[in-house]
Amino acid sequence: MLPNIVVFSGLGAVLYFGHRTGWELPRLSAIVGTAAAPTDDWCEEHLVPESQCVECNKDLFPRPKEFGFCRTHGVAECVLDHPELAQTHEAPQLPKYDTAKAISLLPRPENNSRNTLHKMLVQFASAQAAAKAGIDVDVVQERSITEALASSGEVRFDPTRVAHLSTKAPGSVAAVLKKKGDRVKAGEVVALIDAASVGQAKSQLLQAIVQMQLTETTVERLKGATANGAISKKSLIEAESEHKQAEIAFLAARQTLSNLGFVVPADVERHDAKQVSEELQLLGVPAEIEIPNGGRQLANLLPMRSVFEGTIVAADVARGEVVDAAKSLFTVADPSSMWLILNVRQEDARLVKEGLPVAFQPDDGTPEVRGCVSWLSPVVDERTRTLEVRVAIENADGRLRDNTFGTGRIILREEPNAITVPLKSVQSTSDAHFVFVRDKDYLKEGAHKVFHVRQVRIGGKNGDHIELLAGVLPGEIVATEGSGAILAQLLRSSFGAGCGCHEE
C-alpha cells in the first residue's frame, strides 16, 4: 500500500499547486530570486516598442489620403493615378508606356478590391533590426521586357517556290546536266530528253512553213493573172483558201512546239526551208552544251529547264532511262524564303494576329531568326487541338533547312522601358499581390523604420526580374530578401496577437 499512498499524495500536491498558480510555470527569475525584465513598453503584435508603434499610435505616422481601388489598373491606392503616393524624394517618374493597355493585352492575376492589407504598415524597431531579420532592398528600375507565346515549329520550303520537273514528252534521257545539290538559274537546262514527238513537231512546222510559202506565192501569181483576165476569180479564191489552210497548219505546228517549251523565232516563216531546218534542229539547246551521241537525232532533243532560281534538292534520273510526264525527274527549291509552321494552342489562338513578329530558335543551335505571322489557319487540328500559324522567314544566307525543328516565340509585346523589380520582391496572398516599399525617410535619423504595403499588377518576366504594370514607380525602393518574412509578420499582425494594443 505504501507506493500507492506516495503516488496519490504526489498527484494531490500537483493538483493543489496547479490550482493555486493557474497552471502556469513560474519564471526562472522567480525561482532563482532575480528581478524580471520590464515588458510594459513592447508591442507583441507588431514587434516594436509600443511607444513607437505606428500601427497602435496612428498619430506617430500620419497616413496619406485614401483614394480607394483603381479599376483601370486593378490596385488599391494607385500610384500611377496619384504619384504623390510615391516614396521618392525627387519628382515621381511615370511609366513611359501605356500600362493599362499592357494589362488588357493578356490575362493577368487580379487583386481583390476588398483586400485591406495595403492599409497596414510594416515597422522595424531599427534599421539594425531589419538587417538582422535578413531584409535587403533594391531599386525599382526600367528594363526591357518581352511577352511572347512559345510554340513548337517546323521550317519548310515555301511550296510556291518548289518545282517538280518532269519531261513534257515521253522519251529517253539523252543527257543529265545537273545533279542533286547544284544551284540552277531560272531557265537553265538541267537535262536533255530524246523525244520522237519533238522531231515530229519540228517536221510538221517545217512542212507547214514550206506549204504556206508555196500557197502565198501561188496567190500572188494568180492575183496578177486575174487582174489581166487570164484566169477566173474562182482559181484565185481556191488558192487563197489553200493559203489560209496552210497558215492554220503553220500556227498549229508552232503552238505544238511552244507547248513543249520551245521558243520559235517570230519570223521563222520568212526563211527558206534549209535555213528553217537548221534553226529547228537544235532549237532550245544552248550552244555551250555538249551534244551527246555524236550529234545523232539532234532534232529530237527536248531541253528540261528550271522554272526559277534555286537548288536541286532531289534528282531521280539517269542517262538512257525511259521517262514520261508522270515521273518527276528533278525537284528544285528556292531556299531564299522559307515557311515556319507553328502549332499554337487553341486557347492562345485569339492572341495571334497577322503581322506579329516571331523569333525562331532552331534545335540545331544555329542563330535565332525572325519573321512575321503571315497566315492563321481557320481550322483547329482535331487531333492536337492546335492552330497552324504560318510565318514567312527570309533565308538569303541559306542557314535554315527544310524540315528543321525548333521553338518559335510569337512576340505579343516588346517594352524597352518596363518597370521591374526582382522576382523575390513580389509576395502573394490568396487574392492579391504585394511589394513592400521602403518609406522615403527611412534612412533619416530618428525616423520610423517603415515599409509601405502596395498592391501590384504583374506583367512579363525577364530572367530574375518581373514587370509591375501598376503599384510602383521607378526610383522607389522595395524589399527583396526577407520580403516573405515581412508578409508573414503582416498576416500575423492582421489577425492580431492578443496584446491588447487596440482595446482602448
Phi, psi and omega in degrees: 000333186299314178301321180295320179297321180295316182296312182293329176293320178296318179296322178295323179293320179297316180299318181294315182295318179296320180294320181288331184257005181069025180059035174244139178284142177291149177292157180299325181296327179288326181289317184270353175087018178264162182283145178280146179289141180294134180234014184292325185259055179216125180269105181295333182287319185250000172059040174221162174306133184298330180291342180251001186288115183283343176279321180280331181239087186301333183289341180291334184216087183301136178274148174288170178298139179273137181248352178083197186270131180270113181287333181292314185254351174075031177223156174276147179050063189293117181285344177286319178277337182228074184298347177294345177280348183296140180265066176225148178279330178277171177299132182301140179257113180283160180301150178272007182218167183278097182289330178296321178294320179294325178297319183281349184293320185229159172297126182241149171300135184254160176253141176286123182294345180267353178292132186243011180300332182295345180280349183266162175242147175253120187240143173245150181296328180199167176297326178294322178295321178295319180295319179294331178283359178084020181277126174236161185227165175210162183267139173292123186231164175266131179219165177280134180229136175235131175247129187213159172263123178269140181205146173290150183209166180222134178270134179225160171296145171295113184298339176283352179240030175235125182238132175258111186269133174220164182287148179271354178214140180294149180172202178240153182284117180273327181201139174252114187260342180227153179233173181301133180097346180286144172276141179228153176262164178297128179085359181287140182283129180253340179196161175241131181249131176272101185240121181298327181294335177291315178298321178295319180295320178294319179297319178296321179294317180299315178297321180294323180293315180298316180295320180293318179296320180295313181292328177294318178297318179298316180298318181296320181292318181290330177299317179293320180292323179294321179297328180274355180080014183287328180226166181280162179291340180300318179297321179295319181296319178296320179294319179295324178296317178296324179293321178296319178296322177294321177297318179297317179297322178296313181297321180294317180294321179293322179293324178300315178293323178296322178296333178276000177099005180274146174254106183277132178307142186296326184252027184298332181289349179269351181273159178284168188300319181295317180295319179298318180300318180292321180292323183281338186301312179247033181300126177085353181263116180301145184297330184282352181277131179284124184283128181283170174060030176062022176091008179284147177054043183296327184291345183270355188287128178243111180286136170262129186238149173286139183277341176204170179288137180177205181236138175283112183260350176207140178216117181234074186203146177216149181299136180089349181289139177276128185227163174215182186291343183282344184256131175277124182263323180225149169239120180249130179233145176259105184275006182289341177222124184243164173251133171254123179255116178255147177249100185264138179300146184301322182288343178263354187298329183293342181274346186268133179224154177297141179096347179294138178290150181226134174249131184236127177250108179294151179290342183277004176088000177291159184301155179296143178237160184233152176203195180225148177296123182249343183197143174239131180292138175279000185240134174268131180299123185290342181269313184264347183057039178239161181250132179278126179240128182257136181233127177274127183233128175286137183222050184299327181274357175072019181292322181280144180235154180300142179067026175277130179261158180178194181241127178253145176238115176277112186284111178274331184197134174233121182232110182285343184237043180289144177276119189229157173222163174300146181305320184291351179285333186271127177239153186227146165253190182291342186223012180198162177239143187222156161230163181244111186264126180290137179298143185296338179260015186305319186275354179288142181295131179084354181282151177292138182271087191241142169244133178273143180265121183239130168286143181225158171250128186273138177245225182278174180239150176220094182065238181263019176239153181229143180277138173247111184281347176198149174120332180219166176231154179304140179097340176288158183245129183239154176287138177245277175296135178085001180294332176294322177293325177298316179298319179299315178296322179297314180295322177299316181292325182293332178274340179087140182253006177073032182273351179080014183292333186252008186293325182291000000 
